[in-house]
Amino acid sequence: MARKKKSNDGGATEGWLTTFADMLCLLLCFFAILFNPITEEDTLSAIADYFANMGWGYSVTIGRMIDSGNTISSLPSQTRGSALADSYRRAVSLFNPQINSNQVKVTQDERGVIISFASDVFFNSASARINVEQSRHILINLAFLLNSSEVGGRRYRIEGHTDAVNVDPAGPWESNWQLSTERALSVLYYLTDLGVSEYRAQVAGFGHTMPLASEDTIEGRAFNRRVDIVIIDDAHL
């Protein structure tokens, strides 16, 4: 005798899967936002409004997030890193010919993005007067970079460096400290003439105290004679 099949009318349904899938989708979007920070106000406002209207009792705003204590608009280290990466890529693109000819070097460390120019490109020996004919194109590109949207109005520091050879006692400079500072100032004055804001600038002369190569060779000393432009990370202002 065949047994009568039981009806499923009173059993559980699988409708909960739809709600569960929606929740997973929302969580995926939420974590995608966290790991790929968005800084545009309009986009953030739209996201905040969406989550605020979900009826969860919490709103995701540009202010403090309840659970993590961070702000969704900043997430400081990731946002700064992303902005500096844009500056780095722009600098490499602008100075690619000079990078290939070893006149310019672009690096990045905890201070920010560093663009190193061989001093011999800018200045004659023992001089702080810019060799305009030789360096004008580089300085124009540098001014363009500092005014670009990729740099975004960040502060920048001009650092002068010399080799360890003592200055000529009969010359105009009392020490390598003075020479390196005057060279940094000369670059600043030229950049301001090209429209770069001096109010974002810092100037420093380090003499021969921060070498990048050995002072025992002509090549090493030439490498140490440089002007560094540092696009400063906000954490190192």
N, C-alpha and C positions, 0 to 999 in steps of 0.2 A: 504494500500500500504506500503510495507516494506521500511524502510528508509535505505539509503546507508551508510555503516560504513565509518567513516573517516580514512584516512591513517595516520599512525604514522611516515612515512618516513621523514617528515620535522620536527618532534618534538625532544625534548631532549632525550638523551640516558643516560644509567646508567654507562657508562664507567668511570666516575669520581670516582665511589666507589673504583675501584682498586687502583687509585692513593692515595685516602684518606686512604685506609687500609694500604698501604705501609708507608705512613707518620706516622700513629699511631704506626706501628711496630717499626720504627726507633726511635720514641720518647720513646717508652717503653724500648728499648735497652739502649738508652742514659741515662734515669733516673736510670735504673738498675746499670749502671756503676757508676753513682754518689753516690748511696747509698751502693755500695759494692766496695770500692776503689780497684784499681789494681795498684800494684807498680812495676811489672816486666816491664823492658824497652821494650823488644821485643813485648809484648802484647800491650802496650801503643802505640808503633810505628805503629803496624798493624791497631789499631783503628783510629789513627790520619790519616793514609794514606787513609783509607776507607772514612772517612768523608770529607777529603780534596778533594777527587775526585768526590764528589757528585755534584759539580758545583754550590754550594750555595754562593760562594764568600767568605766563611770563612773556616778556618782550625782549627781543634781541635788539639793542640800541647801540649807538656809537659810544655810549657811556660804559660804566663798569659792568662786566659780566659777573653774575651772581656766583657761579661755581668756581671759576678759575682766577678771578681777580685781575684779569687782563682787559684790554679794550679791543674790541673786534676791529676797530679802524686802524690800530697801530701794529699790534704784535711786534714789538720793537725790533728784535734782532732780525727777524725774517724780512720785515719791510725795509729796514736799512740796507740789508744785504742785497735785496732786489734792486733798490735804487742805485747803489754803488756799482752793481753789475752792469747796469745801463750806462753809467759814466765810463766804466772800464772798456766796454765794447765800443763806445763812441770814440774814445781816445785811440784805441788800436786802429780803428778804421781811418781816422783823420791822419795819423802819423805813420801809417804803414810803410811808405817809401823810406822815411827816416829811420824807422825801426830796422828795416832790411839793410840799411847802410850803417847801422850801429851809431847813429847820431842821437837817437832817442830810445829810451827804454820805458815800457809801461808795466808797472807791477801793482800789486794790491796787498796790503797787510792790515793790521788792526787800526792803523791811523786813518786809512782810507785808500784812495787810488793815488799812486805816485807816478808822475811823469818826469823822468830824468832826462835832462838835456846836457850834452857835452858842453862844458863852458867854452871850449875852443871854437865852437860853432858861433857863439854869441860874442866873445870877447877876444881881443888880442892879448898877448902875454902881459901880465901885470897891469892890465887895464880894466876899468869898470865901465867904459864907454861901449855901448852896444854896437856891434858891427852890423849895421842895418842892411847893407847890401847882401850879406850872407845869411842873415837870420830873419828877414822880414816875413817871408812866407810862413815860417814856423810860428812866429809870434801872432800872425793873423789867424792861423788855425787854432792856436791856443786861446786867443780871445773869443773865437767862435765857439770853442768847446765850453769855456767858462760861462758863456751867455746862453748856452743851449738848454733845451728843455730836459735833456738827460741829466745835466748837473743840477738843475732845479733850484738855482739860487743858493746853493750851499756855500759855506765859507771855504776859502782856499788859503794855503800858506806857501809863500815863496821862500825856499831855503837855499842859501848860497854855501858852496863847499869849495875848498882849495886842496891842493896837495900839501905835503909837509915841507916843501922847500921854502926857506925863509925869504921874506920880501927883501928887496934891495934897500939898504939903509938910506941910500940917496934918493930913493923913489918917493912917491906921494903917500904911501901907506905905512902906517906904523907897525902893522901886523897883518897876518892872514885873516884874523878876526874882522878887521876893518875892511879889507878887500872883499871878503865873502859877503859882508853885509851890504856894502855899496853895490855889488853886482846884483844882489837880490832886489835892492831898491831901484836900480836901473830897469830891471824887468818890470817891476810894478808900475813905474812911471810910463813905460811904453804901453803896457796893457790898459792903463786908465785912459791914455790918449786914443786907444782903439775902442773905448766905450765900456770897459769892464769896471764894475763898481769897486772903488777902493774901500768901501765900508764893509765889504765881505772879506777883506784881505788881512793876512798876517805876514810879517816879514821876519826872517831870522837868518843870522850868519853863524855858521858853525866852524869856520876856519878849516883846519885839517883834522878835526877831532872825530869825524865819522867816516872813515875811509871804507870803500867797498872792495878795494883790491890792495895788493902789496905795494908799498912805496919803493920797493927795491928795483923796479923796472920802469922804463919810460912809459910803457903801455899802461901799467898799473896807476902811475901818477896821472896820466891823461884821463883814465877812467874815474879817478877820484875828483878831478876838477869838473864840477857839474853844478847845475841849478835844478833843484827839484821843485816841482809844483805838486802840492798835496791837496787833493780834493777831500776835505776833512769829513770823516764819519762823525755823526752827531754826538756819539759817546765820547769823542776826544776833543770837543771844543774847549 
